[in-house]
């Protein structure tokens, strides 16, 4: 059986991205692998073994075009209202909270936030299938 271990995204500014992911989600550097033309940075926190891999291509000066194929990363939190308030107070501009109830019953409570490169991250209330 396969085990999901990480998801990779390309970022323009290493310091800016590291600051965002630490402030927003408590992700810190688990490992940093530096090569001639690129750097791989694996981010994690004690909540999960799953990591976010940041790839920094050295010498790149233009933002990446995310295209229309990228969807989002998702994280779950114990108190989505408190996280929304914390990220708002930190100036990270989360979007509005949503109660997703397609058949009249709320099945998810969440908001989205964009990282410095425009990648969307869904922040879900922990519970049900979103543990």
PyMOL commands that set and color helices and strands:
alter all, ss='L'
color gray80, all
select helices_A, chain A and resi 14-25+80-89
alter helices_A, ss='H'
color red, helices_A
select strands_A, chain A and resi 6-10+28-34+38-45+48-57+73-77+98-100+108-114+120-125
alter strands_A, ss='S'
color yellow, strands_A
deselect
rebuild
show_as cartoon
